[in-house]
């Protein structure tokens, strides 16, 4: 990819994979097949690594530079960090490291795919919420959790208060504040937090909630 030479798949099945340069007169090709018939691993049987085609065939808008490939390449940059590269940063990465010119939209999709690889999809996160809350209640005595869904079993509201925060409230000033912030993920919503105040005037977190918006029903 970095040389801007594109390839096409000549043959692909469960036991054989053959790719060639897009120029039919070029000698570049790779052939790989299974090590043994029942194996899931492939081994390269033949590889001609030198292109004999014209340099005019080079294309920086590489057809193999899909958003999936871009996402897989930049995924390590999202491990253990809060934000990671934005789409413009991914465009720069693709140009300097992969030799490919990609659009902002493809960079955005690559970023989204990288997030899914490292952090999972939003759907997966919603799916594991009941198990997560069960473990919180089991390992943190007195913890209160609640998940409310609609008639089609889709997530609607969430409430969480740790047992230790509930027990500590008796030592706080008897003033409870509430604040919220908009969630910017795919499904939006509002994150709410209830806080008290300790003897030093510091915020003491009591409970968290996620709602669709700050309304009477929520």
C-alpha positions in Angstrom: 0.0 0.0 0.0 2.8 2.4 0.9 4.1 2.1 -2.7 0.7 3.1 -4.0 0.4 -0.1 -6.1 -3.0 -1.6 -6.0 -3.9 -5.2 -6.2 -7.0 -7.3 -7.0 -8.2 -10.7 -5.8 -7.9 -13.3 -8.5 -9.2 -16.2 -6.5 -10.5 -16.5 -3.0 -12.1 -19.4 -1.2 -11.7 -21.4 2.1 -8.4 -23.0 1.1 -6.8 -20.6 -1.5 -6.1 -16.9 -1.8 -4.5 -15.4 -5.0 -4.0 -11.7 -5.5 -2.3 -9.9 -8.4 -1.5 -6.4 -9.5 -4.3 -4.5 -11.2 -2.2 -4.4 -14.3 -2.7 -7.8 -16.0 0.8 -7.5 -17.6 2.5 -7.0 -14.2 4.5 -9.8 -12.6 3.6 -8.9 -9.0 1.4 -11.6 -7.4 0.9 -13.6 -4.2 -0.5 -17.1 -3.7 -1.4 -18.5 -0.3 -3.1 -21.7 0.7 -3.9 -23.7 3.8 -1.1 -25.5 5.5 -3.2 -28.7 5.6 -6.8 -29.1 4.4 -8.5 -28.9 7.9 -6.2 -26.1 9.2 -7.4 -22.4 9.7 -3.9 -21.1 8.9 -2.5 -20.1 5.5 1.0 -20.2 4.2 2.4 -18.2 1.3 3.3 -20.6 -1.5 4.4 -18.1 -4.1 5.3 -14.4 -4.0 6.7 -12.2 -6.7 7.4 -8.9 -4.9 8.6 -6.7 -7.8 6.2 -4.7 -9.9 7.0 -4.7 -13.6 4.1 -2.4 -14.5 4.4 1.3 -15.2 4.7 3.9 -12.4 1.6 5.5 -14.0 -0.4 2.8 -12.3 0.4 4.1 -8.9 -2.6 5.6 -7.1 -2.5 7.4 -3.8 -6.3 6.9 -3.5 -5.6 3.3 -2.8 -8.5 0.9 -3.2 -7.2 -1.3 -0.4 -7.1 1.7 2.0 -10.6 1.0 3.3 -11.9 2.4 6.5 -11.6 -1.0 8.1 -7.9 -1.2 7.2 -7.3 2.4 8.4 -9.1 1.6 11.6 -7.0 -1.4 12.3 -3.8 0.5 11.7 -4.7 3.4 14.0 -6.5 1.3 16.7 -3.3 1.0 18.9 -3.3 4.8 19.3 -6.6 4.7 21.2 -5.4 2.2 23.8 -5.1 3.8 27.3 -5.9 7.3 26.2 -8.9 9.5 26.6 -9.3 10.8 23.1 -6.8 9.7 20.5 -6.3 11.1 17.0 -9.2 13.0 15.3 -10.1 12.4 11.6 -7.6 15.0 10.4 -4.9 13.3 12.4 -5.9 10.0 10.8 -5.6 11.6 7.4 -2.1 12.7 8.2 -1.3 9.2 9.5 -2.6 7.5 6.3 -0.6 9.9 4.1 2.7 9.6 6.0 2.6 6.0 7.2 0.6 4.2 4.5 1.1 6.5 1.5 -2.6 6.8 1.0 -4.8 9.9 0.5 -8.1 9.4 2.2 -11.1 11.6 2.6 -12.2 13.1 5.9 -15.3 10.9 5.8 -13.2 7.7 5.4 -10.9 8.9 8.2 -14.0 9.5 10.4 -15.3 5.9 9.7 -11.8 4.5 10.4 -11.8 6.3 13.7 -15.2 4.9 14.6 -14.0 1.4 13.6 -10.9 1.8 15.7 -13.1 2.8 18.7 -15.2 -0.4 18.2 -12.0 -2.6 18.1 -10.6 -1.1 21.3 -13.7 -0.2 23.3 -16.5 -2.2 21.7 -19.6 -0.9 20.1 -22.3 1.1 21.9 -24.7 -1.8 21.4 -22.3 -4.2 23.2 -21.9 -1.8 26.1 -25.7 -1.5 26.6 -25.9 -5.3 26.4 -23.4 -5.9 29.3 -25.0 -3.2 31.5 -27.2 -5.7 33.5 -24.2 -8.0 34.2 -22.1 -5.0 35.2 -24.7 -3.7 37.6 -25.1 -7.2 39.1 -21.4 -7.4 39.9 -21.5 -3.9 41.4 -24.3 -4.9 43.7 -22.6 -8.1 44.6 -19.1 -6.6 45.4 -20.3 -3.3 46.8 -22.9 -3.9 49.6 -25.7 -1.5 49.7 -25.3 -0.4 46.1 -28.5 0.5 44.3 -28.9 0.1 40.6 -31.8 0.3 38.2 -32.2 0.0 34.4 -35.4 0.9 32.7 -36.3 -0.2 29.2 -39.2 0.5 26.9 -41.8 -1.9 25.5 -39.3 -3.3 23.0 -36.6 -3.9 25.7 -34.5 -1.0 24.5 -32.5 1.0 27.0 -34.3 4.1 28.4 -33.0 5.1 31.8 -30.2 4.2 34.2 -29.6 4.9 37.9 -26.5 4.1 40.0 -25.7 4.9 43.7 -22.7 3.1 45.4 -23.4 1.7 48.8 -20.4 3.5 50.3 -21.7 6.8 49.0 -25.1 6.2 50.5 -23.6 5.3 53.9 -21.4 8.3 53.8 -24.2 10.8 53.1 -25.1 10.9 56.8 -21.9 12.8 57.5 -22.5 15.3 54.8 -24.2 18.7 54.9 -27.8 18.1 54.1 -27.8 19.9 50.8 -28.1 17.9 47.5 -27.2 19.4 44.2 -27.9 18.1 40.7 -26.2 18.7 37.4 -26.2 17.2 34.0 -24.2 17.1 30.8 -25.0 16.0 27.3 -23.7 12.7 26.0 -22.1 13.0 22.6 -22.1 9.3 21.6 -24.2 7.7 18.9 -27.4 7.5 21.0 -27.1 10.9 22.8 -28.8 11.4 26.1 -28.0 13.3 29.3 -25.7 12.2 32.2 -27.0 13.4 35.6 -25.1 13.4 38.8 -26.3 14.2 42.4 -23.8 15.6 44.8 -23.7 16.6 48.4 -21.1 18.8 50.2 -18.7 17.7 53.0 -17.4 19.7 55.9 -14.6 21.2 53.8 -17.1 22.5 51.2 -16.0 19.8 48.7 -18.3 17.9 46.3 -19.4 14.5 47.5 -20.8 12.3 44.6 -24.0 10.5 45.6 -25.6 9.0 42.5 -25.5 9.0 38.7 -28.2 8.6 36.1 -28.6 8.5 32.3 -31.8 9.8 30.7 -32.9 10.8 27.3 -33.4 14.5 28.4 -34.0 16.5 31.5 -37.8 16.2 31.6 -40.5 15.3 34.1 -40.7 11.6 32.9 -37.0 11.1 33.3 
